[in-house]
Amino acid sequence: MKHIGLGILLLTAALLTACEEKPYKPPVPKAEPDKSAVKLFEPQREALDKAKGVERTIEQAGRDREEAAEKAGR
């Protein structure tokens, strides 16, 4: 009876170690970056820059309006 329990324990340990997942090795990066990856987000960057420009314009118009209101109120 003692030998059966030991055998089951050893068999279970052997099966668990055999099913162990191998460590992931990432692929080696290329020496030169892919040119298509650089252009991947270019339209989004351009749209963001354009939106920031519009935001600056709106803020400046608001400041100009406030200054005009202050001058008119005097």
N, CA, C and O atoms as a printed pandas DataFrame, in Angstrom:
     atom_number atom_name residue_name chain_id  residue_number  x_coord  y_coord  z_coord
0              1         N          MET        A               1    0.827   -1.184    0.000
1              2        CA          MET        A               1    0.000    0.000    0.000
2              3         C          MET        A               1    0.876    1.255    0.000
3              4         O          MET        A               1    0.574    2.233   -0.683
4              5         N          LYS        A               2    1.941    1.215    0.758
5              6        CA          LYS        A               2    2.844    2.347    0.849
6              7         C          LYS        A               2    3.525    2.589   -0.496
7              8         O          LYS        A               2    3.769    3.734   -0.879
8              9         N          HIS        A               3    3.830    1.505   -1.209
9             10        CA          HIS        A               3    4.511    1.609   -2.501
10            11         C          HIS        A               3    3.583    2.164   -3.581
11            12         O          HIS        A               3    4.041    2.848   -4.497
12            13         N          ILE        A               4    2.306    1.880   -3.482
13            14        CA          ILE        A               4    1.338    2.371   -4.464
14            15         C          ILE        A               4    1.213    3.892   -4.351
15            16         O          ILE        A               4    1.197    4.591   -5.364
16            17         N          GLY        A               5    1.127    4.395   -3.138
17            18        CA          GLY        A               5    1.030    5.849   -2.919
18            19         C          GLY        A               5    2.274    6.561   -3.409
19            20         O          GLY        A               5    2.188    7.633   -4.007
20            21         N          LEU        A               6    3.448    5.959   -3.154
21            22        CA          LEU        A               6    4.706    6.534   -3.603
22            23         C          LEU        A               6    4.779    6.508   -5.129
23            24         O          LEU        A               6    5.255    7.464   -5.741
24            25         N          GLY        A               7    4.321    5.444   -5.734
25            26        CA          GLY        A               7    4.316    5.321   -7.196
26            27         C          GLY        A               7    3.402    6.349   -7.837
27            28         O          GLY        A               7    3.754    6.959   -8.847
28            29         N          ILE        A               8    2.220    6.544   -7.247
29            30        CA          ILE        A               8    1.284    7.536   -7.771
30            31         C          ILE        A               8    1.873    8.939   -7.635
31            32         O          ILE        A               8    1.729    9.764   -8.537
32            33         N          LEU        A               9    2.529    9.206   -6.524
33            34        CA          LEU        A               9    3.152   10.504   -6.298
34            35         C          LEU        A               9    4.252   10.761   -7.319
35            36         O          LEU        A               9    4.330   11.852   -7.884
36            37         N          LEU        A              10    5.097    9.774   -7.558
37            38        CA          LEU        A              10    6.172    9.934   -8.530
38            39         C          LEU        A              10    5.625   10.092   -9.948
39            40         O          LEU        A              10    6.133   10.905  -10.721
40            41         N          LEU        A              11    4.605    9.327  -10.291
41            42        CA          LEU        A              11    3.987    9.424  -11.609
42            43         C          LEU        A              11    3.359   10.806  -11.819
43            44         O          LEU        A              11    3.489   11.403  -12.887
44            45         N          THR        A              12    2.686   11.297  -10.792
45            46        CA          THR        A              12    2.073   12.624  -10.877
46            47         C          THR        A              12    3.137   13.703  -11.047
47            48         O          THR        A              12    2.976   14.611  -11.862
48            49         N          ALA        A              13    4.215   13.609  -10.290
49            50        CA          ALA        A              13    5.298   14.587  -10.399
50            51         C          ALA        A              13    5.930   14.540  -11.782
51            52         O          ALA        A              13    6.251   15.585  -12.348
52            53         N          ALA        A              14    6.112   13.347  -12.332
53            54        CA          ALA        A              14    6.699   13.199  -13.668
54            55         C          ALA        A              14    5.788   13.807  -14.733
55            56         O          ALA        A              14    6.262   14.468  -15.657
56            57         N          LEU        A              15    4.484   13.583  -14.603
57            58        CA          LEU        A              15    3.549   14.131  -15.578
58            59         C          LEU        A              15    3.488   15.656  -15.498
59            60         O          LEU        A              15    3.402   16.322  -16.530
60            61         N          LEU        A              16    3.532   16.207  -14.307
61            62        CA          LEU        A              16    3.484   17.656  -14.148
62            63         C          LEU        A              16    4.738   18.329  -14.708
63            64         O          LEU        A              16    4.651   19.399  -15.311
64            65         N          THR        A              17    5.879   17.717  -14.514
65            66        CA          THR        A              17    7.105   18.312  -15.055
66            67         C          THR        A              17    7.167   18.152  -16.564
67            68         O          THR        A              17    7.752   18.997  -17.241
68            69         N          ALA        A              18    6.585   17.102  -17.107
69            70        CA          ALA        A              18    6.584   16.906  -18.549
70            71         C          ALA        A              18    5.654   17.908  -19.223
71            72         O          ALA        A              18    5.888   18.278  -20.373
72            73         N          CYS        A              19    4.623   18.347  -18.547
73            74        CA          CYS        A              19    3.658   19.285  -19.121
74            75         C          CYS        A              19    4.017   20.734  -18.843
75            76         O          CYS        A              19    3.257   21.638  -19.192
76            77         N          GLU        A              20    5.149   20.964  -18.229
77            78        CA          GLU        A              20    5.543   22.321  -17.884
78            79         C          GLU        A              20    5.738   23.154  -19.147
79            80         O          GLU        A              20    6.330   22.691  -20.122
80            81         N          GLU        A              21    5.237   24.376  -19.119
81            82        CA          GLU        A              21    5.322   25.258  -20.279
82            83         C          GLU        A              21    6.743   25.792  -20.412
83            84         O          GLU        A              21    7.368   26.182  -19.426
84            85         N          LYS        A              22    7.233   25.803  -21.622
85            86        CA          LYS        A              22    8.573   26.314  -21.885
86            87         C          LYS        A              22    8.542   27.841  -21.819
87            88         O          LYS        A              22    7.537   28.452  -22.182
88            89         N          PRO        A              23    9.625   28.461  -21.363
89            90        CA          PRO        A              23    9.639   29.927  -21.298
90            91         C          PRO        A              23    9.588   30.538  -22.701
91            92         O          PRO        A              23   10.168   30.007  -23.648
92            93         N          TYR        A              24    8.892   31.648  -22.808
93            94        CA          TYR        A              24    8.730   32.320  -24.093
94            95         C          TYR        A              24    9.994   33.089  -24.429
95            96         O          TYR        A              24   10.512   33.848  -23.611
96            97         N          LYS        A              25   10.476   32.886  -25.631
97            98        CA          LYS        A              25   11.624   33.645  -26.108
98            99         C          LYS        A              25   11.123   34.572  -27.215
99           100         O          LYS        A              25   10.706   34.103  -28.274
100          101         N          PRO        A              26   11.160   35.883  -26.978
101          102        CA          PRO        A              26   10.673   36.810  -27.999
102          103         C          PRO        A              26   11.566   36.772  -29.235
103          104         O          PRO        A              26   12.752   36.457  -29.137
104          105         N          PRO        A              27   11.005   37.087  -30.384
105          106        CA          PRO        A              27   11.814   37.082  -31.587
106          107         C          PRO        A              27   12.871   38.179  -31.541
107          108         O          PRO        A              27   12.673   39.220  -30.915
108          109         N          VAL        A              28   13.974   37.940  -32.196
109          110        CA          VAL        A              28   15.066   38.908  -32.222
110          111         C          VAL        A              28   14.655   40.071  -33.127
111          112         O          VAL        A              28   14.262   39.849  -34.272
112          113         N          PRO        A              29   14.741   41.311  -32.628
113          114        CA          PRO        A              29   14.328   42.440  -33.459
114          115         C          PRO        A              29   15.280   42.646  -34.635
115          116         O          PRO        A              29   16.465   42.318  -34.573
116          117         N          LYS        A              30   14.722   43.198  -35.699
117          118        CA          LYS        A              30   15.536   43.488  -36.875
118          119         C          LYS        A              30   16.436   44.671  -36.568
119          120         O          LYS        A              30   16.140   45.475  -35.684
120          121         N          ALA        A              31   17.521   44.773  -37.290
121          122        CA          ALA        A              31   18.448   45.875  -37.082
122          123         C          ALA        A              31   17.839   47.200  -37.540
123          124         O          ALA        A              31   18.104   48.239  -36.937
124          125         N          GLU        A              32   17.034   47.177  -38.591
125          126        CA          GLU        A              32   16.423   48.385  -39.127
126          127         C          GLU        A              32   14.921   48.338  -38.875
127          128         O          GLU        A              32   14.285   47.327  -39.175
128          129         N          PRO        A              33   14.333   49.413  -38.327
129          130        CA          PRO        A              33   12.893   49.390  -38.075
130          131         C          PRO        A              33   12.098   49.333  -39.373
131          132         O          PRO        A              33   12.532   49.824  -40.414
132          133         N          ASP        A              34   10.947   48.734  -39.282
133          134        CA          ASP        A              34   10.064   48.593  -40.434
134          135         C          ASP        A              34    9.472   49.957  -40.787
135          136         O          ASP        A              34    8.886   50.618  -39.930
136          137         N          LYS        A              35    9.617   50.373  -42.018
137          138        CA          LYS        A              35    9.150   51.696  -42.454
138          139         C          LYS        A              35    7.623   51.795  -42.409
139          140         O          LYS        A              35    7.088   52.877  -42.167
140          141         N          SER        A              36    6.919   50.696  -42.635
141          142        CA          SER        A              36    5.453   50.745  -42.596
142          143         C          SER        A              36    4.952   50.973  -41.172
143          144         O          SER        A              36    3.881   51.551  -40.982
144          145         N          ALA        A              37    5.700   50.534  -40.180
145          146        CA          ALA        A              37    5.297   50.741  -38.789
146          147         C          ALA        A              37    5.415   52.211  -38.409
147          148         O          ALA        A              37    4.633   52.699  -37.593
148          149         N          VAL        A              38    6.373   52.921  -38.982
149          150        CA          VAL        A              38    6.549   54.336  -38.690
150          151         C          VAL        A              38    5.356   55.123  -39.220
151          152         O          VAL        A              38    4.909   56.070  -38.574
152          153         N          LYS        A              39    4.838   54.750  -40.377
153          154        CA          LYS        A              39    3.733   55.458  -40.999
154          155         C          LYS        A              39    2.378   54.989  -40.482
155          156         O          LYS        A              39    1.344   55.542  -40.859
156          157         N          LEU        A              40    2.376   53.999  -39.642
157          158        CA          LEU        A              40    1.134   53.404  -39.175
158          159         C          LEU        A              40    0.243   54.408  -38.453
159          160         O          LEU        A              40   -0.963   54.446  -38.695
160          161         N          PHE        A              41    0.813   55.211  -37.580
161          162        CA          PHE        A              41    0.030   56.148  -36.784
162          163         C          PHE        A              41    0.147   57.587  -37.274
163          164         O          PHE        A              41   -0.303   58.504  -36.587
164          165         N          GLU        A              42    0.732   57.804  -38.430
165          166        CA          GLU        A              42    0.918   59.151  -38.953
166          167         C          GLU        A              42   -0.407   59.896  -39.150
167          168         O          GLU        A              42   -0.486   61.062  -38.765
168          169         N          PRO        A              43   -1.444   59.292  -39.724
169          170        CA          PRO        A              43   -2.716   60.023  -39.855
170          171         C          PRO        A              43   -3.306   60.441  -38.505
171          172         O          PRO        A              43   -3.893   61.517  -38.389
172          173         N          GLN        A              44   -3.151   59.595  -37.494
173          174        CA          GLN        A              44   -3.666   59.937  -36.166
174          175         C          GLN        A              44   -2.872   61.107  -35.572
175          176         O          GLN        A              44   -3.442   61.994  -34.937
176          177         N          ARG        A              45   -1.548   61.099  -35.785
177          178        CA          ARG        A              45   -0.727   62.200  -35.274
178          179         C          ARG        A              45   -1.100   63.510  -35.948
179          180         O          ARG        A              45   -1.201   64.549  -35.295
180          181         N          GLU        A              46   -1.304   63.454  -37.259
181          182        CA          GLU        A              46   -1.682   64.659  -37.993
182          183         C          GLU        A              46   -3.030   65.188  -37.501
183          184         O          GLU        A              46   -3.188   66.396  -37.324
184          185         N          ALA        A              47   -3.986   64.316  -37.282
185          186        CA          ALA        A              47   -5.293   64.739  -36.792
186          187         C          ALA        A              47   -5.178   65.338  -35.393
187          188         O          ALA        A              47   -5.854   66.318  -35.081
188          189         N          LEU        A              48   -4.337   64.762  -34.559
189          190        CA          LEU        A              48   -4.151   65.287  -33.200
190          191         C          LEU        A              48   -3.506   66.662  -33.248
191          192         O          LEU        A              48   -3.921   67.563  -32.520
192          193         N          ASP        A              49   -2.494   66.839  -34.097
193          194        CA          ASP        A              49   -1.853   68.148  -34.230
194          195         C          ASP        A              49   -2.849   69.188  -34.740
195          196         O          ASP        A              49   -2.851   70.329  -34.279
196          197         N          LYS        A              50   -3.685   68.795  -35.684
197          198        CA          LYS        A              50   -4.688   69.710  -36.221
198          199         C          LYS        A              50   -5.690   70.100  -35.126
199          200         O          LYS        A              50   -6.072   71.265  -35.019
200          201         N          ALA        A              51   -6.108   69.137  -34.325
201          202        CA          ALA        A              51   -7.043   69.410  -33.233
202          203         C          ALA        A              51   -6.415   70.339  -32.200
203          204         O          ALA        A              51   -7.090   71.215  -31.660
204          205         N          LYS        A              52   -5.137   70.153  -31.926
205          206        CA          LYS        A              52   -4.456   71.042  -30.974
206          207         C          LYS        A              52   -4.384   72.456  -31.527
207          208         O          LYS        A              52   -4.517   73.424  -30.778
208          209         N          GLY        A              53   -4.174   72.582  -32.837
209          210        CA          GLY        A              53   -4.157   73.902  -33.453
210          211         C          GLY        A              53   -5.511   74.587  -33.360
211          212         O          GLY        A              53   -5.582   75.786  -33.091
212          213         N          VAL        A              54   -6.577   73.843  -33.577
213          214        CA          VAL        A              54   -7.930   74.392  -33.453
214          215         C          VAL        A              54   -8.189   74.817  -32.011
215          216         O          VAL        A              54   -8.802   75.856  -31.766
216          217         N          GLU        A              55   -7.726   74.020  -31.069
217          218        CA          GLU        A              55   -7.917   74.357  -29.655
218          219         C          GLU        A              55   -7.212   75.669  -29.314
219          220         O          GLU        A              55   -7.772   76.514  -28.616
220          221         N          ARG        A              56   -5.982   75.841  -29.807
221          222        CA          ARG        A              56   -5.251   77.087  -29.552
222          223         C          ARG        A              56   -5.997   78.274  -30.155
223          224         O          ARG        A              56   -6.084   79.335  -29.536
224          225         N          THR        A              57   -6.534   78.099  -31.359
225          226        CA          THR        A              57   -7.272   79.174  -32.016
226          227         C          THR        A              57   -8.503   79.563  -31.209
227          228         O          THR        A              57   -8.784   80.749  -31.040
228          229         N          ILE        A              58   -9.231   78.586  -30.714
229          230        CA          ILE        A              58  -10.433   78.852  -29.917
230          231         C          ILE        A              58  -10.071   79.551  -28.613
231          232         O          ILE        A              58  -10.761   80.480  -28.195
232          233         N          GLU        A              59   -8.994   79.113  -27.969
233          234        CA          GLU        A              59   -8.572   79.755  -26.723
234          235         C          GLU        A              59   -8.167   81.199  -26.968
235          236         O          GLU        A              59   -8.503   82.083  -26.180
236          237         N          GLN        A              60   -7.444   81.442  -28.062
237          238        CA          GLN        A              60   -7.034   82.809  -28.379
238          239         C          GLN        A              60   -8.242   83.688  -28.671
239          240         O          GLN        A              60   -8.284   84.840  -28.242
240          241         N          ALA        A              61   -9.227   83.159  -29.397
241          242        CA          ALA        A              61  -10.443   83.914  -29.690
242          243         C          ALA        A              61  -11.187   84.242  -28.398
243          244         O          ALA        A              61  -11.738   85.335  -28.268
244          245         N          GLY        A              62  -11.212   83.329  -27.456
245          246        CA          GLY        A              62  -11.861   83.580  -26.161
246          247         C          GLY        A              62  -11.150   84.671  -25.387
247          248         O          GLY        A              62  -11.797   85.523  -24.778
248          249         N          ARG        A              63   -9.820   84.653  -25.403
249          250        CA          ARG        A              63   -9.064   85.709  -24.721
250          251         C          ARG        A              63   -9.314   87.066  -25.377
251          252         O          ARG        A              63   -9.493   88.074  -24.694
252          253         N          ASP        A              64   -9.323   87.077  -26.718
253          254        CA          ASP        A              64   -9.572   88.333  -27.435
254          255         C          ASP        A              64  -10.964   88.886  -27.096
255          256         O          ASP        A              64  -11.131   90.092  -26.914
256          257         N          ARG        A              65  -11.952   88.002  -27.015
257          258        CA          ARG        A              65  -13.314   88.405  -26.688
258          259         C          ARG        A              65  -13.382   88.979  -25.278
259          260         O          ARG        A              65  -14.063   89.977  -25.042
260          261         N          GLU        A              66  -12.668   88.340  -24.330
261          262        CA          GLU        A              66  -12.661   88.840  -22.956
262          263         C          GLU        A              66  -12.010   90.214  -22.875
263          264         O          GLU        A              66  -12.493   91.088  -22.156
264          265         N          GLU        A              67  -10.912   90.410  -23.610
265          266        CA          GLU        A              67  -10.237   91.706  -23.612
266          267         C          GLU        A              67  -11.135   92.773  -24.222
267          268         O          GLU        A              67  -11.181   93.903  -23.735
268          269         N          ALA        A              68  -11.853   92.415  -25.291
269          270        CA          ALA        A              68  -12.752   93.367  -25.924
270          271         C          ALA        A              68  -13.899   93.736  -24.976
271          272         O          ALA        A              68  -14.323   94.891  -24.920
272          273         N          ALA        A              69  -14.387   92.749  -24.239
273          274        CA          ALA        A              69  -15.457   93.006  -23.283
274          275         C          ALA        A              69  -14.989   93.914  -22.153
275          276         O          ALA        A              69  -15.742   94.772  -21.695
276          277         N          GLU        A              70  -13.749   93.730  -21.699
277          278        CA          GLU        A              70  -13.203   94.578  -20.643
278          279         C          GLU        A              70  -13.033   96.013  -21.136
279          280         O          GLU        A              70  -13.325   96.966  -20.413
280          281         N          LYS        A              71  -12.555   96.156  -22.380
281          282        CA          LYS        A              71  -12.368   97.511  -22.935
282          283         C          LYS        A              71  -13.724   98.198  -23.148
283          284         O          LYS        A              71  -13.850   99.405  -22.940
284          285         N          ALA        A              72  -14.722   97.436  -23.558
285          286        CA          ALA        A              72  -16.035   98.012  -23.801
286          287         C          ALA        A              72  -16.720   98.384  -22.484
287          288         O          ALA        A              72  -17.531   99.309  -22.442
288          289         N          GLY        A              73  -16.398   97.676  -21.432
289          290        CA          GLY        A              73  -17.020   97.915  -20.131
290          291         C          GLY        A              73  -16.456   99.132  -19.441
291          292         O          GLY        A              73  -17.090   99.606  -18.498
292          293         N          ARG        A              74  -15.348   99.666  -19.818
293          294        CA          ARG        A              74  -14.727  100.816  -19.154
294          295         C          ARG        A              74  -15.355  102.085  -19.534
295          296         O          ARG        A              74  -14.945  103.144  -19.059
